[in-house]
Amino acid sequence: MPDAIPFDPRTLRDAFGRFMTGVVVVTARNTGGTPIGFTANSFSSVSMDPPLLSVCPGKFLSTYQGLKEASHFGISILADSQEDISNIFARSKEDRFARVPHHVDGNDVPLIDGAIATFSCQTHRWIDAGDHAILLGQVTGFTQRPGDGLGYQNGGYFSLGRERRAAAPSAKHRVCGAIVEHGDQVLLEQGEDGLRPFQIDVPKGTSARKTLTEALQNRGLTASLQQVYSVFDDPTEQREYSYFLARCTAPSNGEGLVWTRRAELPHQQFATPTLATLLSRFAREAESRNFMLYLGDAEAGELHQMTDRST
Ligand SMILES: Cc1cc2nc3c(=O)[nH]c(=O)nc-3n(C[C@H](O)[C@H](O)[C@H](O)COP(=O)(O)O)c2cc1C
């Protein structure tokens, strides 16, 4: 056997975490009949004939023994609206099922309501694998419904559905912008009514990311666009605004461009109250790098968690 290689566990975990996955809840009943469950992203389809799937439960799980003794288990693939359920099944120490709507399958295993797919399984094989195990299940039944799944990468949730909707061409006039950072400075543009992030009109049917990146390049700025940070409608103007987070690798000082220290953002004169709120929220969230996605209109909307650490 090779000697154990002294990787830094945090760095190795980060490297594993670069793999984009969905999120499932693994459920079963322990020998006392109590429902048990935990959140997992180690789910994989394995075989069609016979129909097999796998998941890797950690030996540290409080539910490990219960799962090991169960003859059947269930997998619920979470929808992109079910972040809170993922967090409950990853963290809560209370009765997880009391807080989450669920039903039971033909094997009396609980499955999560609203999941985009569920699999009822008979335990096929347990394979020992270091501090985890590989659990193979033979599928005895499944359900599915249309909808986008909850995504997970780099210790944070994401939703391809939301990203696509944010980047999709709409009937309305589209404005796309970027909150471009370079060190502790943020790029703003001086307009007639006040400051605003760098933004452009994006013609229908064109990619927001591509057009915005090119527009930044035309102003002498090399920047990489990251996640969508805020999407809102302004019905009075018939406009839809989308702002991305971005990092500038080669800054420049083009005409009308103003580099402002992040800490100064809440004290600037912005073109609209919505932009003032947006940039103040950004300054606040940038301190912990725990960014939320805003979806709504210019006055009211919802914040969605985009970075959430696993246990
Ligand atoms: C997105 C996500 C994916 C996870 N994937 C796994 C996994 O594949 N295997 C595992 O053992 N734990 C995984 N965990 C951690 C467990 O969900 C967590 O340790 C468990 O629910 C703790 O339960 P306990 O307090 O009952 O032990 C994951 C957590 C999150 C948030």
The ligand as an SDF file (V2000), in Angstrom:
LIG
                    3D

 31 33  0  0  0  0  0  0  0  0999 V2000
  -24.4320   19.8490   -0.4920 C   0  0  0  0  0  0  0  0  0  0  0  0
  -23.9890   18.8390    0.5380 C   0  0  0  0  0  0  0  0  0  0  0  0
  -23.5570   17.5950    0.1150 C   0  0  0  0  0  0  0  0  0  0  0  0
  -23.1690   16.6230    1.0470 C   0  0  0  0  0  0  0  0  0  0  0  0
  -22.7840   15.3950    0.5980 N   0  0  0  0  0  0  0  0  0  0  0  0
  -22.4900   14.4160    1.4810 C   0  0  0  0  0  0  0  0  0  0  0  0
  -22.1860   13.1000    1.0430 C   0  0  0  0  0  0  0  0  0  0  0  0
  -22.1850   12.8090   -0.1480 O   0  0  0  0  0  0  0  0  0  0  0  0
  -21.9080   12.1660    1.9800 N   0  0  0  0  0  0  0  0  0  0  0  0
  -21.9020   12.4620    3.3180 C   0  0  0  0  0  0  0  0  0  0  0  0
  -21.6530   11.5780    4.1220 O   0  0  0  0  0  0  0  0  0  0  0  0
  -22.1990   13.7010    3.7620 N   0  0  0  0  0  0  0  0  0  0  0  0
  -22.4970   14.6890    2.8870 C   0  0  0  0  0  0  0  0  0  0  0  0
  -22.8260   15.9310    3.3170 N   0  0  0  0  0  0  0  0  0  0  0  0
  -22.7950   16.2130    4.7420 C   0  0  0  0  0  0  0  0  0  0  0  0
  -24.0160   15.6340    5.4530 C   0  0  0  0  0  0  0  0  0  0  0  0
  -25.2370   16.0410    4.8670 O   0  0  0  0  0  0  0  0  0  0  0  0
  -24.0180   16.0780    6.9230 C   0  0  0  0  0  0  0  0  0  0  0  0
  -22.7750   15.7940    7.4780 O   0  0  0  0  0  0  0  0  0  0  0  0
  -25.0550   15.3110    7.6680 C   0  0  0  0  0  0  0  0  0  0  0  0
  -26.3430   15.6430    7.2950 O   0  0  0  0  0  0  0  0  0  0  0  0
  -24.9020   15.5250    9.1230 C   0  0  0  0  0  0  0  0  0  0  0  0
  -25.8740   14.7150    9.7180 O   0  0  0  0  0  0  0  0  0  0  0  0
  -25.7450   14.1690   11.1970 P   0  0  0  0  0  0  0  0  0  0  0  0
  -25.6590   15.4010   12.0590 O   0  0  0  0  0  0  0  0  0  0  0  0
  -27.0180   13.3950   11.3850 O   0  0  0  0  0  0  0  0  0  0  0  0
  -24.5090   13.3290   11.2530 O   0  0  0  0  0  0  0  0  0  0  0  0
  -23.2010   16.9190    2.4210 C   0  0  0  0  0  0  0  0  0  0  0  0
  -23.6400   18.1800    2.8390 C   0  0  0  0  0  0  0  0  0  0  0  0
  -24.0260   19.1370    1.9060 C   0  0  0  0  0  0  0  0  0  0  0  0
  -24.5170   20.4710    2.3700 C   0  0  0  0  0  0  0  0  0  0  0  0
  1  2  1  0
  2  3  1  0
  2 30  2  0
  3  4  2  0
  4  5  1  0
  4 28  1  0
  5  6  2  0
  6  7  1  0
  6 13  1  0
  7  8  2  0
  7  9  1  0
  9 10  1  0
 10 11  2  0
 10 12  1  0
 12 13  2  0
 13 14  1  0
 14 15  1  0
 14 28  1  0
 15 16  1  0
 16 17  1  0
 16 18  1  0
 18 19  1  0
 18 20  1  0
 20 21  1  0
 20 22  1  0
 22 23  1  0
 23 24  1  0
 24 25  2  0
 24 26  1  0
 24 27  1  0
 28 29  2  0
 29 30  1  0
 30 31  1  0
M  END
$$$$
